[in-house]
């Protein structure tokens, strides 16, 4: 078994487990805040911003100086003791790193280009290295003096969930004794404009699985997990992946890829649908995604498994969504807090959706396995199951 030896995450919900668990069961709390400065049309949308003060990078790390990497530095500091234990125990060559991101340093490139076009002065401290997708993993390797395999995955909204899967495989293949997995994505105008151009950005609070849903809110987040064979209270039980390639941006309407990923996760873990105590849904609040996922979950779980989306609290954190929501599962499994209900304060439930176990009131987690879905552009789908010892 591959155990989870340390967990650290940050989002609009906070950066400690107690704070996050309290936020998950909150209602009518404005975690997503209105901003009109990120869209070219100057319209207001709601965004999940990290408000915690992030550490600055030292001079020797200036080529990695992005907000994403500052998020990762903040997370490293929170679990530094556990990380150093594994580095000292196994040696730097036996520690791996797999990160996921979709933005990397785009924000910094936007800022430099905007200033250059305005005054013609080029920032001498800017390095295009920050925009490379490999930047997060390269930064952590240099920061922690790690010499094992280190790379970044960028498959849009499944990036960091695939990082978790890749970390598990790395250990099972004996390429490493421990792997730091996770990722980060932060707010940048290019991404926000892109979603707005596709007409799936909501100008109101996003409302997953509501009849009035009409798009996503975007958030920023980061998360890290330290995986190894050293026993711990939680472990990665199994996972499933699929690539239905139905459309460049729309999900398969019958949810074939989602069904395949969830079914594969159950099969690999030798589990039945009734063994799962909670599903953290991808639940973006777009018309097509929610309808597809409801159908897929109904097909696999028959509506008997408690499920909900937490994106109305965090926003869609894109490449960081997989690790953030896996961390949320971990917090729920190690605390006594109830499962997060779907909030319909600003909307009404969509009665056209099939029964897929959506919880609207707080219920307790009664089983030792939970599942998290992440679905990305191009039909790139993952389902990860965590277990509790």
VOGU-3710 file (C-alpha; in Angstrom, 3 decimals, decimal comma):
1> xxxxxxxxxx> 0,000/0,000/0,000  1,073/3,559/-0,671  0,447/5,728/2,386  -0,078/9,467/2,752  2,552/10,629/5,246  1,943/14,384/5,101  -0,716/16,725/3,734  -0,716/20,451/3,108  -3,130/22,606/1,116  -4,141/26,211/0,694
11> xxxxxxxxxx> -7,133/27,807/-0,984  -9,814/30,350/-0,245  -10,893/27,959/2,546  -7,619/28,485/4,438  -4,470/26,470/4,997  -4,995/24,377/8,140  -7,228/21,335/8,527  -9,392/22,778/11,317  -10,066/25,968/9,392  -10,806/24,073/6,169
21> xxxxxxxxxx> -13,152/21,560/7,818  -15,112/24,372/9,436  -15,379/26,156/6,096  -16,581/23,027/4,281  -19,824/22,900/6,253  -20,434/26,652/6,208  -23,409/28,138/4,419  -23,901/31,637/3,027  -20,233/32,400/3,611  -18,633/34,511/0,870
31> xxxxxxxxxx> -15,459/32,533/0,223  -15,714/33,615/-3,410  -15,466/37,377/-3,791  -16,500/39,671/-6,679  -13,796/41,215/-8,873  -14,126/43,336/-11,998  -10,412/43,802/-12,735  -9,664/40,445/-14,355  -11,924/40,539/-17,426  -11,414/42,656/-20,536
41> xxxxxxxxxx> -15,136/43,407/-20,651  -14,862/44,745/-17,078  -17,750/42,567/-15,953  -17,787/41,194/-12,435  -17,289/37,522/-11,684  -16,575/35,696/-8,445  -13,127/34,326/-7,651  -11,533/32,230/-4,940  -8,348/34,035/-3,883  -5,601/32,956/-1,501
51> xxxxxxxxxx> -5,464/35,727/1,081  -2,636/34,277/3,182  0,649/36,167/2,901  3,007/34,050/0,806  6,779/33,859/1,399  9,210/35,516/-0,995  11,816/33,481/-2,840  15,479/34,002/-2,047  17,849/35,433/-4,659  19,106/32,024/-5,800
61> xxxxxxxxxx> 15,551/31,073/-6,787  14,655/34,163/-8,833  14,322/32,133/-12,041  11,421/30,316/-10,312  9,802/33,451/-8,887  6,122/32,861/-9,647  3,035/33,040/-7,465  2,518/29,317/-8,064  5,960/28,517/-6,685  5,472/30,845/-3,728
71> xxxxxxxxxx> 2,316/28,858/-2,950  4,359/25,658/-3,059  7,035/27,188/-0,806  4,323/28,073/1,726  3,060/24,482/1,647  6,562/23,014/1,996  7,147/25,057/5,131  4,044/23,527/6,725  5,289/19,939/6,280  9,034/20,574/6,210
81> xxxxxxxxxx> 9,738/18,322/9,213  8,117/15,289/7,560  9,799/16,020/4,222  13,243/16,243/5,776  12,675/12,981/7,651  12,188/11,147/4,358  15,055/12,931/2,593  17,403/12,036/5,460  16,078/8,479/5,723  16,181/7,481/2,060
91> xxxxxxxxxx> 18,596/10,001/0,576  17,897/12,710/-2,028  18,219/10,290/-4,989  15,342/8,146/-3,713  12,822/10,980/-3,385  10,652/11,866/-6,381  8,550/14,913/-7,231  5,461/15,043/-9,468  3,585/18,335/-9,725  0,522/19,379/-11,705
101> xxxxxxxxxx> -0,263/22,829/-13,071  -1,990/24,533/-15,962  -0,777/28,101/-15,428  2,763/27,820/-14,048  4,192/31,374/-14,446  1,716/32,865/-16,932  0,747/35,556/-14,412  4,328/36,833/-14,228  4,679/36,855/-18,032  1,408/38,803/-18,308
111> xxxxxxxxxx> 2,664/41,375/-15,821  6,030/41,818/-17,534  4,459/42,124/-20,988  1,842/44,602/-19,785  4,502/46,818/-18,213  6,767/46,534/-21,269  3,989/47,560/-23,646  3,145/50,454/-21,369  6,591/51,995/-20,754  9,005/49,998/-22,953
121> xxxxxxxxxx> 11,115/48,885/-19,993  11,969/45,202/-19,657  12,164/43,744/-16,140  15,803/42,622/-15,692  14,793/40,093/-13,030  12,273/38,297/-15,218  13,152/34,828/-16,492  11,006/32,962/-19,006  11,842/29,866/-16,959  8,932/30,733/-14,669
131> xxxxxxxxxx> 6,476/30,044/-17,478  7,858/26,594/-18,253  5,489/23,861/-17,117  8,398/22,088/-15,441  9,044/25,075/-13,176  7,117/23,844/-10,080  8,880/20,479/-9,885  12,282/21,947/-10,785  11,839/24,576/-8,081  10,978/22,014/-5,383
141> xxxxxxxxxx> 13,883/19,792/-6,429  16,336/22,678/-6,056  14,715/23,930/-2,854  14,815/20,537/-1,126  18,056/19,285/-2,753  16,200/16,307/-4,198  17,898/14,305/-6,954  15,242/11,720/-7,806  12,807/11,892/-10,760  11,078/15,278/-10,904
151> xxxxxxxxxx> 8,557/16,369/-13,502  5,309/18,259/-14,016  2,049/17,052/-15,560  -0,249/19,471/-17,373  -3,541/17,896/-18,417  -5,742/20,887/-17,542  -8,138/20,162/-14,683  -6,856/16,631/-13,998  -3,196/17,700/-13,734  -2,613/17,289/-10,014
161> xxxxxxxxxx> -4,803/14,205/-9,669  -2,631/12,611/-12,333  0,379/13,736/-10,301  -0,935/11,664/-7,383  -1,422/8,640/-9,631  2,047/9,045/-11,122  3,597/9,272/-7,648  1,957/6,006/-6,623  3,240/4,325/-9,773  6,733/5,678/-9,236
171> xxxxxxxxxx> 6,949/4,048/-5,808  5,442/0,765/-7,022  7,996/0,697/-9,854  10,789/1,164/-7,275  11,927/4,390/-8,906  11,620/6,141/-5,545  10,975/5,376/-1,886  8,895/8,504/-1,347  7,304/10,987/-3,726  6,075/14,534/-3,169
181> xxxxxxxxxx> 2,932/14,967/-5,273  0,592/17,874/-5,786  0,496/21,133/-7,644  -0,633/24,729/-7,765  -2,590/27,082/-9,994  -3,129/30,779/-9,376  -5,317/33,422/-10,961  -4,173/34,844/-14,289  -6,024/36,841/-16,925  -5,221/34,555/-19,871
191> xxxxxxxxxx> -7,004/31,593/-18,307  -9,941/33,665/-17,111  -10,402/35,264/-20,542  -10,267/31,831/-22,125  -13,112/30,455/-20,039  -15,106/33,622/-20,613  -14,579/33,285/-24,373  -16,080/29,790/-24,179  -19,123/31,274/-22,397  -18,738/29,036/-19,360
201> xxxxxxxxxx> -17,606/31,671/-16,837  -20,403/32,621/-14,467  -20,901/36,270/-13,539  -22,760/35,113/-10,425  -21,927/32,578/-7,725  -21,464/29,189/-9,356  -24,216/26,738/-8,407  -23,302/23,089/-9,075  -26,254/20,877/-10,004  -28,749/23,742/-9,852
211> xxxxxxxxxx> -31,381/24,362/-12,491  -30,080/27,937/-12,869  -26,424/26,970/-13,210  -24,601/28,707/-16,025  -20,879/28,376/-15,476  -17,801/28,206/-13,302  -16,101/30,509/-10,862  -12,308/30,289/-10,921  -10,173/29,954/-7,835  -6,523/29,508/-6,941
221> xxxxxxxxxx> -5,070/26,803/-4,742  -2,153/24,517/-4,044  -1,641/21,210/-2,326  1,044/18,670/-1,468  0,986/15,066/-0,333  3,983/12,985/0,692  3,565/9,372/-0,411  5,570/6,322/0,682  5,261/2,753/1,960  5,702/3,929/5,576
231> xxxxxxxxxx> 2,448/3,277/7,403  0,135/6,203/8,093  -3,595/6,671/8,897  -4,521/7,269/5,240  -3,459/5,679/1,968  -4,162/5,802/-1,750  -6,321/2,730/-2,209  -6,701/2,805/-5,991  -7,328/4,974/-9,009  -8,865/4,910/-12,459
241> xxxxxxxxxx> -8,060/6,854/-15,603  -9,630/7,239/-19,017  -9,288/9,371/-22,128  -12,502/9,376/-24,116  -11,320/12,238/-26,399  -14,954/13,072/-27,189  -14,373/16,799/-27,673  -11,626/19,338/-27,101  -13,567/21,009/-24,270  -17,008/19,388/-23,770
251> xxxxxxxxxx> -17,464/16,159/-21,776  -18,974/13,040/-23,315  -22,744/13,544/-22,872  -23,287/9,958/-21,677  -20,300/10,200/-19,340  -18,542/7,201/-20,850  -15,077/8,415/-19,860  -16,193/9,283/-16,323  -17,879/5,896/-15,931  -14,727/4,157/-17,162
261> xxxxxxxxxx> -12,494/6,048/-14,697  -14,712/5,397/-11,652  -15,252/1,754/-12,605  -11,503/1,245/-13,063  -10,804/2,759/-9,628  -13,279/0,369/-7,991  -11,913/-2,620/-9,904  -8,259/-1,878/-9,087  -9,133/-1,564/-5,406  -11,294/-4,736/-5,439
271> xxxxxxxxxx> -14,129/-2,598/-4,125  -17,867/-2,476/-4,701  -19,823/0,722/-5,191  -21,344/0,350/-1,723  -17,848/0,419/-0,146  -17,452/4,128/-0,939  -18,628/6,481/1,803  -18,437/9,786/-0,070  -17,729/11,136/-3,555  -16,215/14,573/-4,033
281> xxxxxxxxxx> -17,690/15,416/-7,422  -15,960/17,375/-10,160  -19,139/19,495/-10,136  -18,114/22,610/-12,064  -21,637/24,099/-12,427  -21,600/24,103/-16,209  -24,710/22,694/-17,896  -22,935/19,852/-19,668  -20,453/18,769/-16,982  -23,005/18,505/-14,188
291> xxxxxxxxxx> -25,504/16,618/-16,344  -22,804/14,213/-17,532  -21,396/13,591/-14,048  -24,820/13,064/-12,485  -25,583/10,440/-15,126  -22,174/8,768/-14,731  -22,357/8,605/-10,919  -25,922/7,299/-11,103  -24,773/4,584/-13,510  -21,917/3,395/-11,272
301> xxxxxxxxxx> -23,286/4,064/-7,770  -27,081/3,946/-8,344  -27,649/7,019/-6,178  -26,720/5,253/-2,936  -23,407/7,016/-2,210  -23,327/10,485/-0,562  -21,820/12,998/-2,969  -21,307/16,732/-3,387  -19,117/19,278/-5,133  -17,039/21,773/-3,149
311> xxxxxxxxxx> -16,344/24,141/-6,059  -19,022/26,598/-4,909  -16,701/27,177/-1,932  -13,267/27,111/-3,577  -13,991/27,996/-7,190  -12,623/25,731/-9,884  -8,894/25,667/-9,132  -8,052/24,121/-12,509  -4,756/22,196/-12,428  -4,775/22,280/-8,611
321> xxxxxxxxxx> -8,333/20,934/-8,273  -7,283/17,277/-8,067  -4,824/17,714/-5,215  -7,002/20,234/-3,363  -10,022/17,949/-3,425  -7,927/14,899/-2,498  -6,675/16,897/0,500  -10,290/17,765/1,346  -11,080/14,043/1,409  -8,112/13,485/3,702
331> xxxxxxxxxx> -9,248/16,213/6,114  -12,776/14,777/6,213  -11,462/11,267/6,864  -9,253/12,309/9,766  -11,725/14,642/11,502  -15,186/14,304/12,993  -16,707/16,984/10,777  -19,753/16,092/8,701  -19,645/15,780/4,928  -20,093/19,067/3,032
341> xxxxxxxxxx> -23,666/19,449/1,731  -24,503/20,991/-1,626  -25,647/24,562/-1,070  -28,755/25,752/-2,907  -29,067/29,091/-1,124  -28,804/31,015/-4,390  -30,588/28,503/-6,612  -32,828/25,462/-6,779  -31,831/21,870/-7,467  -32,116/20,699/-11,067
351> xxxxxxxxxx> -34,946/18,123/-11,008  -34,011/16,794/-14,465  -30,862/15,155/-13,063  -30,991/11,474/-12,108  -30,523/10,436/-8,497  -26,781/10,436/-7,815  -26,670/10,658/-4,025  -26,319/14,442/-3,768  -26,383/15,482/-0,103  -28,174/18,694/0,865
361> xxxxxxxxxx> -27,902/18,294/4,630  -24,909/17,401/6,749  -24,359/13,659/7,130  -21,530/11,725/8,733  -18,913/9,715/6,870  -19,756/6,110/7,708  -17,219/4,168/5,631  -13,459/4,018/5,235  -13,191/4,811/1,525  -13,822/8,057/-0,351
371> xxxxxxxxxx> -13,511/8,956/-4,015  -12,606/12,146/-5,869  -13,424/12,840/-9,518  -11,424/15,132/-11,813  -12,419/15,614/-15,440  -10,437/17,703/-17,919  -10,501/19,018/-21,463  -10,200/16,404/-24,163  -11,963/13,794/-22,041  -9,011/13,345/-19,684
381> xxxxxxxxx> -10,618/11,724/-16,637  -9,419/10,485/-13,258  -10,998/8,947/-10,164  -8,920/8,452/-7,016  -9,975/6,427/-3,972  -8,463/7,127/-0,558  -8,609/4,628/2,284  -8,593/5,020/6,067  -6,730/2,456/8,163
//
